[in-house]
Every structure is written in structure tokens, then in C-alpha cells.
Amino acid sequence: MRRSLIYSIFYSILLSLLFIGCVETPNTPTGEAKLYDTLATPFPESGIIVLCEGLWNYNNSDIYVHDNMTGKTLNSYFKTATGEYLGDIVSDMRVLENGRIIFTATGTKQLILLGYKVPAITSKIDITYDRAAPRSLTTIGNRYYYTDLYRDEVRSGTISDTLSPPNQVFPTGPAPEDIIAHNGKLYIANSGFGDYRQKEKNAGTLQILDPTTGTSEYIYIGPNLVQIAINRTENYIACGYLNTPSQVVKGELGGIKFVDLSTNNILREMPLKDFSDVVLNESTGAIYYLAEGGLYVFPHINSRAIPQLIYENTTKDVWPSLSIDDANGELWIGNARNFQRDGEVIVVRPDGTILHKIQVGKNPRKVVGY
């Protein structure tokens, strides 16, 4: 009887311990209201943030943080700090005021708000509507706007200490990708999703959406329009299109078309082979782009000069992204190599002189200075 009682007590304690071990321990707020996934590693005071998109269905998106003061890089920042990756195909980010970053995660269907000075994730929104695919994002005031690649929509919510779920919906053309806000309007690249939807209405268009009235204008650019960049000083937008895979096989080019935002007329166009990305230097008026062979510069929208190759891609690696440091004009080339290996960011002066290379993760999609 005594032995049976001892066994009963022992198994009761064991079951209690097992039950306690299966209950998730809540996160403790630290310094701000309702913080989640508090991170252990502090952000440097100034530097660059590299968003590595990773590979589809591998759930391996992450950010790398390069410290300008020390020249060191915090590798795989999220994975190192939390034990988990940021998400699957985290495709865009925007640095906000007060030390915050907002991300869109296409694969894991989330919006994420990071307070990097705390540092902590202050808000996560799981997007539960059917066929959600948040892609690119921008902001106007305290509202965020993101394109939904599969739903042909822009959705919007508010940003405060946390993110509100999206409560506004605006229709777009087929497969909206890049988005920029300017003078209270939204500029959207409707790609048409390669060959799949090019025959649908408004495929390959630059959409100019007024979120106040909900009205839109559409300007046809070219098949597979994916990237846009704006020169707010001179009031024009550069629209980069790839052409569809079937047309590229036939020898058709992609390129860049420049649209005057005062008249919505096309100022000029530059047919290009293997176009990848374009950025604009507003202080000098220079136009930089990635295309066949490497990094090119065109001195000004009104120039009659011939574009110059200033940094050659001798390795034949894949360079999918280009960013610019507005403060000093330095250029950041995202080198994905073959997408299977870890990539790098190549830091280049405006004249094409290479400064250094920063080793990062797979598929560096976006680089932002802060």
C-alpha cells in the first residue's frame, strides 16, 4: 500500500512537470507596451540594414546589420538573437522614424514591426484572408500601404506603437509589385506576373492611385514592370521592366521608361538587356542601373550622353538589387551569386570605385541606411 502511494505521488509529480514543460512561457514586456520576441543584440548607432529574402519555402529570410563605426557585421541578426528566422520571403522593409522598421513577409503572410533601438518586435500581424501575398510597402503619414501580389490589391492600416490590421483595400492591375508614395499618391508597378497575365487589363502599367478618392490612372510601360524609382526633386519616375520570359527568348529587351509626373507623359526610354534594378541620385540627377555586364550610370534625364559601364560584373554572378545612400551617393549592389550560396553587398563609389564587400545571407533584396 505504501509503495503504491509512493508511485502515485511520483507519477503525479512527473505528469505535472511534463504539463508545465509544454506550456509556452509568455514574453515579458521590456521598456515598451506589449513587446514580443525581445532581441538580445543591440543595433549599432548607425549603419546599413541588409534584407536577405532567402529562398521560397525555406523560411530563411533574415537581416544583416553592418556597423559603420566598427566596420563589423552582425550576421543573421534575427536568427542569432531569437533562434528563429524573420520569415519566408520577407520581401520589403521600410525604416520609419523613432527607430522602427516595418517588413512584409510574402511567404509567411505577415506584417512585422521592429523597434530596433529597444530592440524588440513590437507587432506582428498574421494576414489570414485568402491567397494573401504581401509584397512591397510604403507609408503616407501614419498609414502603411502594401501591394498584394496575388489579390491585385493595395491594402492599408495604421502605424502607432503597434500595427493595426489592414482596413482599407484599393484595386490594382494584375500582380502589383513595387510601390512608392509621393505627394499623397501611390505609384504602383503592375507586373502581370511574367507571361501568365500579360493579356489582362492594365498589365505592365504604372498605376497612379489617389488613396483619398480611390481613383487611379494607368500608364502602359512594358511587359513585366517590376521596379520603380522616383526623383522627387525633378518630379519624374523611372519604371524598369524585364519583358516576359517567352519574349526574352525571342530576343526582346526590357528596359527603363521615364515618366514626367506633371504630365504623365513618357520623357524617354532606354531598352536594355538583362535589366535588374534602377536608382536615382536626386542631388546630382544621375541615374544608375544594373543591366547586362554590370553597373551603369547615365548623367541626367536630359543628357544626350551615352550610358557608361562603371563597374563590370566579371564573375557573372546574379545582381538582383541596387540601392543608394542619399547622404554620400554610395551605391550598394546586392549580389545573390547563384541564389544557392550566401550573397554579399558590394559598396561602390559614384564613379564605380569599389570600397568594400559585406558578406551577407541568401538573396540580398534590399539595403537601407539608417
PLY file of the C-alpha trace (Angstrom):
ply
format ascii 1.0
element vertex 370
property float x
property float y
property float z
element edge 369
property int vertex1
property int vertex2
end_header
0.00 0.00 0.00
2.83 2.38 0.92
4.74 1.54 -2.30
1.58 2.13 -4.38
1.09 5.51 -2.71
4.72 6.50 -3.40
4.35 5.52 -7.09
1.13 7.51 -7.35
2.79 10.61 -5.91
5.85 10.16 -8.13
3.81 9.86 -11.36
1.63 12.80 -10.35
4.74 14.98 -9.96
6.16 13.69 -13.25
2.93 14.43 -15.14
2.82 17.91 -13.61
6.36 18.63 -14.76
5.60 17.39 -18.25
2.47 19.54 -18.42
4.35 22.63 -17.23
7.09 21.98 -19.81
4.53 22.04 -22.62
3.06 25.42 -21.70
4.59 28.31 -23.64
6.27 30.87 -21.41
4.89 34.34 -22.13
7.28 37.04 -23.22
7.95 39.75 -20.67
7.43 43.34 -21.82
10.66 45.38 -21.68
10.55 49.13 -21.96
7.52 49.42 -24.26
3.96 48.16 -24.13
3.20 44.68 -25.48
6.62 43.68 -26.79
7.15 40.30 -28.39
10.31 38.28 -29.07
12.70 40.60 -27.27
16.06 40.57 -29.06
19.35 40.28 -27.23
21.75 42.02 -29.63
21.61 45.84 -29.79
21.65 47.65 -33.12
24.69 49.81 -33.86
24.08 53.56 -33.68
24.43 53.94 -37.46
24.93 51.55 -40.30
23.14 49.68 -43.06
20.47 47.01 -42.84
20.51 44.27 -45.47
17.30 42.34 -46.00
18.11 38.85 -47.30
14.96 37.40 -48.82
16.18 33.80 -48.77
14.59 31.01 -50.81
10.92 30.21 -51.27
9.56 27.69 -48.72
12.87 27.57 -46.82
11.66 30.11 -44.24
15.16 31.62 -44.11
14.67 35.38 -44.54
16.85 37.45 -42.22
18.56 40.80 -41.83
22.25 41.58 -41.58
23.36 44.77 -39.85
26.63 46.47 -40.79
28.11 48.84 -38.21
29.54 51.94 -39.89
31.69 52.79 -36.87
33.44 49.45 -36.41
33.12 48.03 -39.92
31.76 44.81 -38.42
28.61 42.97 -39.49
26.00 41.37 -37.23
25.40 38.19 -39.21
21.91 36.70 -39.42
20.67 39.17 -36.83
17.24 37.65 -36.18
18.40 34.04 -36.16
21.26 34.84 -33.80
19.11 36.90 -31.45
15.90 34.86 -31.33
16.74 31.38 -32.60
14.29 31.82 -35.47
14.39 33.39 -38.91
12.39 36.51 -39.70
10.06 34.61 -42.04
9.66 33.15 -45.51
10.35 35.53 -48.43
10.42 38.71 -46.39
10.45 40.87 -49.48
10.44 44.50 -48.37
11.20 46.81 -45.47
10.91 50.48 -44.67
12.83 52.30 -41.94
10.46 54.59 -40.02
11.03 57.40 -37.54
11.75 56.66 -33.88
13.97 53.66 -34.61
11.46 51.31 -36.18
11.30 49.11 -39.27
8.23 47.62 -40.93
8.54 44.42 -43.01
6.30 42.49 -45.39
6.65 38.69 -45.42
5.21 37.23 -48.63
5.64 33.55 -47.79
4.63 33.63 -44.14
1.90 36.21 -44.84
2.83 38.66 -42.12
3.46 42.31 -41.39
6.20 42.83 -38.81
7.13 45.97 -36.87
10.57 46.05 -35.27
11.68 48.62 -32.72
15.41 48.32 -33.30
16.50 50.70 -30.55
14.87 48.56 -27.83
15.38 46.16 -29.63
12.19 44.10 -29.94
9.45 43.07 -32.32
6.60 45.30 -31.21
3.89 43.98 -33.51
3.13 41.06 -35.80
0.03 40.71 -37.95
-0.87 37.37 -39.50
-2.74 38.06 -42.74
-5.47 35.46 -42.86
-7.55 36.38 -45.90
-7.50 34.01 -48.86
-4.47 33.97 -51.22
-2.58 36.66 -49.29
0.85 37.61 -50.66
2.06 40.94 -49.19
4.91 42.11 -51.41
6.18 45.72 -51.36
5.30 48.53 -48.98
5.40 52.25 -48.42
3.93 54.77 -45.98
1.99 58.03 -46.00
1.88 59.68 -42.59
0.89 57.07 -40.02
-0.53 54.65 -42.59
1.23 51.74 -44.27
0.32 50.54 -47.77
1.38 47.21 -49.24
0.82 45.52 -52.58
-0.74 42.07 -52.55
0.76 40.16 -55.45
-1.95 37.51 -55.82
-5.02 39.56 -54.88
-4.44 42.55 -57.21
-4.83 44.94 -54.32
-3.18 47.52 -52.17
-4.14 47.21 -48.50
-3.59 49.77 -45.77
-3.61 50.10 -41.99
-2.22 52.40 -39.32
1.11 52.51 -37.50
1.30 53.52 -33.84
3.03 51.60 -31.05
1.78 48.55 -32.92
0.33 47.86 -36.37
-3.40 47.81 -36.92
-4.77 45.14 -39.27
-5.35 46.47 -42.80
-8.76 48.14 -43.00
-8.61 49.76 -46.45
-8.49 47.98 -49.80
-7.74 49.50 -53.23
-7.91 47.56 -56.53
-4.81 47.45 -58.74
-3.77 45.98 -62.04
-2.67 42.33 -62.26
0.17 41.27 -59.94
1.20 44.57 -58.29
4.84 44.59 -57.19
6.80 47.73 -56.31
5.06 50.73 -54.68
6.17 54.31 -53.90
4.36 57.17 -52.14
4.78 60.75 -53.38
2.70 63.90 -52.78
-0.11 61.90 -51.21
-0.39 59.48 -54.14
0.71 55.88 -54.62
2.70 54.75 -57.65
2.37 51.02 -58.33
4.16 48.67 -60.74
1.64 46.16 -62.12
3.83 43.37 -63.47
1.29 40.99 -64.96
3.31 38.15 -63.42
5.60 37.21 -66.27
3.81 35.56 -69.19
0.85 34.45 -67.12
-1.32 37.56 -67.05
0.10 39.89 -69.71
-3.13 39.91 -71.73
-5.22 41.09 -68.81
-6.34 44.68 -68.48
-3.70 47.06 -67.02
-0.86 44.51 -67.06
2.52 46.21 -67.43
1.21 49.58 -66.26
2.33 52.25 -63.85
-0.73 52.89 -61.71
-1.17 56.27 -60.03
-3.59 55.79 -57.16
-5.11 58.55 -55.04
-5.95 56.83 -51.72
-8.15 59.76 -50.66
-10.58 59.35 -53.56
-9.76 55.76 -54.52
-9.32 56.77 -58.18
-6.49 55.59 -60.43
-4.73 56.44 -63.68
-2.81 53.83 -65.68
0.21 54.41 -67.94
1.41 51.48 -70.04
5.16 50.92 -69.59
6.05 47.44 -70.81
5.60 43.75 -70.02
6.69 42.58 -66.59
7.08 46.01 -64.95
8.66 45.28 -61.57
10.82 48.19 -60.31
10.18 51.90 -59.90
12.35 54.71 -58.53
11.43 58.36 -58.07
13.27 61.66 -58.38
11.13 63.95 -56.23
13.29 66.98 -56.96
12.76 66.81 -60.73
9.34 65.13 -60.44
9.77 62.08 -62.61
9.70 58.34 -62.05
11.87 55.59 -63.57
9.99 52.39 -64.45
12.03 49.23 -65.00
10.53 46.27 -66.86
12.04 42.87 -67.62
9.90 41.69 -70.56
8.28 38.28 -70.31
10.38 35.09 -70.34
8.88 33.94 -73.66
9.67 37.27 -75.33
13.20 37.40 -73.93
13.85 34.04 -75.61
12.81 35.68 -78.88
15.32 38.49 -78.35
13.00 41.16 -76.92
14.57 43.61 -74.48
13.40 45.01 -71.19
14.46 48.45 -70.08
13.54 51.68 -68.31
10.91 54.26 -69.22
10.89 57.65 -67.53
7.54 59.29 -66.79
7.02 63.01 -66.14
4.75 63.18 -63.09
3.42 66.62 -64.02
2.03 65.48 -67.37
2.15 61.65 -67.08
3.96 61.65 -70.42
6.93 59.37 -71.13
10.07 61.51 -71.22
12.41 58.93 -72.71
13.08 55.21 -72.78
16.17 53.04 -72.59
15.83 49.48 -73.98
18.16 47.21 -72.01
19.19 43.60 -71.97
19.04 41.82 -68.60
17.71 44.86 -66.74
17.63 44.28 -62.98
17.22 47.48 -60.92
17.46 51.28 -61.08
18.13 54.06 -58.53
18.23 57.84 -58.85
20.59 60.33 -57.22
18.42 63.36 -56.55
21.29 65.69 -55.63
23.22 65.15 -58.88
20.43 63.92 -61.18
22.45 60.80 -62.07
20.66 57.58 -63.00
22.27 54.27 -62.01
21.06 50.88 -63.17
22.03 47.22 -63.30
21.87 45.56 -66.71
23.96 43.30 -68.93
27.57 43.47 -67.87
27.28 45.35 -64.59
26.54 48.78 -63.12
25.89 51.71 -65.46
25.46 55.46 -64.97
23.56 57.97 -67.07
24.38 61.54 -66.04
20.94 63.16 -66.21
17.46 62.63 -67.60
18.05 65.47 -70.10
21.56 64.41 -71.10
22.48 63.26 -74.60
25.44 61.28 -73.29
25.87 57.55 -73.75
25.42 55.45 -70.56
28.75 54.36 -69.09
29.63 50.99 -67.57
31.34 51.99 -64.33
31.61 48.63 -62.53
31.78 45.42 -64.53
30.30 42.14 -63.36
33.29 39.97 -64.25
32.12 36.99 -62.18
28.75 36.67 -63.99
27.07 36.46 -60.60
23.41 37.50 -60.34
22.98 41.09 -59.13
19.26 41.46 -58.38
19.19 44.68 -56.36
20.66 48.17 -56.28
20.31 50.80 -53.52
21.79 54.26 -52.99
22.98 56.16 -49.93
21.31 59.55 -50.24
23.86 61.15 -47.90
27.03 60.45 -49.91
25.85 58.86 -53.15
27.46 55.47 -52.45
25.83 52.54 -54.21
25.01 49.17 -52.70
24.84 46.25 -55.12
23.07 43.15 -53.86
24.99 40.15 -55.21
22.98 36.93 -54.89
25.72 34.93 -56.67
23.72 31.85 -57.83
20.93 32.19 -55.20
22.07 28.94 -53.57
25.17 30.39 -51.88
25.31 33.21 -49.38
25.47 36.60 -51.04
27.23 39.90 -50.50
26.71 43.63 -50.73
29.25 45.42 -52.93
29.78 49.02 -51.80
30.73 51.26 -54.74
31.50 54.96 -55.08
29.52 57.01 -57.65
32.48 56.74 -60.05
32.48 52.95 -59.83
35.40 52.57 -57.44
34.80 49.61 -55.16
35.12 50.40 -51.45
34.48 47.04 -49.81
32.25 43.97 -49.78
29.93 42.91 -46.96
29.22 39.20 -46.64
25.52 38.51 -46.04
22.90 35.77 -46.47
20.95 34.42 -49.42
19.42 36.78 -51.97
20.11 40.30 -50.63
16.95 42.03 -51.85
17.15 45.45 -50.20
19.75 47.61 -48.46
18.80 50.62 -46.34
20.98 53.05 -44.40
19.88 54.41 -41.04
0 1
1 2
2 3
3 4
4 5
5 6
6 7
7 8
8 9
9 10
10 11
11 12
12 13
13 14
14 15
15 16
16 17
17 18
18 19
19 20
20 21
21 22
22 23
23 24
24 25
25 26
26 27
27 28
28 29
29 30
30 31
31 32
32 33
33 34
34 35
35 36
36 37
37 38
38 39
39 40
40 41
41 42
42 43
43 44
44 45
45 46
46 47
47 48
48 49
49 50
50 51
51 52
52 53
53 54
54 55
55 56
56 57
57 58
58 59
59 60
60 61
61 62
62 63
63 64
64 65
65 66
66 67
67 68
68 69
69 70
70 71
71 72
72 73
73 74
74 75
75 76
76 77
77 78
78 79
79 80
80 81
81 82
82 83
83 84
84 85
85 86
86 87
87 88
88 89
89 90
90 91
91 92
92 93
93 94
94 95
95 96
96 97
97 98
98 99
99 100
100 101
101 102
102 103
103 104
104 105
105 106
106 107
107 108
108 109
109 110
110 111
111 112
112 113
113 114
114 115
115 116
116 117
117 118
118 119
119 120
120 121
121 122
122 123
123 124
124 125
125 126
126 127
127 128
128 129
129 130
130 131
131 132
132 133
133 134
134 135
135 136
136 137
137 138
138 139
139 140
140 141
141 142
142 143
143 144
144 145
145 146
146 147
147 148
148 149
149 150
150 151
151 152
152 153
153 154
154 155
155 156
156 157
157 158
158 159
159 160
160 161
161 162
162 163
163 164
164 165
165 166
166 167
167 168
168 169
169 170
170 171
171 172
172 173
173 174
174 175
175 176
176 177
177 178
178 179
179 180
180 181
181 182
182 183
183 184
184 185
185 186
186 187
187 188
188 189
189 190
190 191
191 192
192 193
193 194
194 195
195 196
196 197
197 198
198 199
199 200
200 201
201 202
202 203
203 204
204 205
205 206
206 207
207 208
208 209
209 210
210 211
211 212
212 213
213 214
214 215
215 216
216 217
217 218
218 219
219 220
220 221
221 222
222 223
223 224
224 225
225 226
226 227
227 228
228 229
229 230
230 231
231 232
232 233
233 234
234 235
235 236
236 237
237 238
238 239
239 240
240 241
241 242
242 243
243 244
244 245
245 246
246 247
247 248
248 249
249 250
250 251
251 252
252 253
253 254
254 255
255 256
256 257
257 258
258 259
259 260
260 261
261 262
262 263
263 264
264 265
265 266
266 267
267 268
268 269
269 270
270 271
271 272
272 273
273 274
274 275
275 276
276 277
277 278
278 279
279 280
280 281
281 282
282 283
283 284
284 285
285 286
286 287
287 288
288 289
289 290
290 291
291 292
292 293
293 294
294 295
295 296
296 297
297 298
298 299
299 300
300 301
301 302
302 303
303 304
304 305
305 306
306 307
307 308
308 309
309 310
310 311
311 312
312 313
313 314
314 315
315 316
316 317
317 318
318 319
319 320
320 321
321 322
322 323
323 324
324 325
325 326
326 327
327 328
328 329
329 330
330 331
331 332
332 333
333 334
334 335
335 336
336 337
337 338
338 339
339 340
340 341
341 342
342 343
343 344
344 345
345 346
346 347
347 348
348 349
349 350
350 351
351 352
352 353
353 354
354 355
355 356
356 357
357 358
358 359
359 360
360 361
361 362
362 363
363 364
364 365
365 366
366 367
367 368
368 369
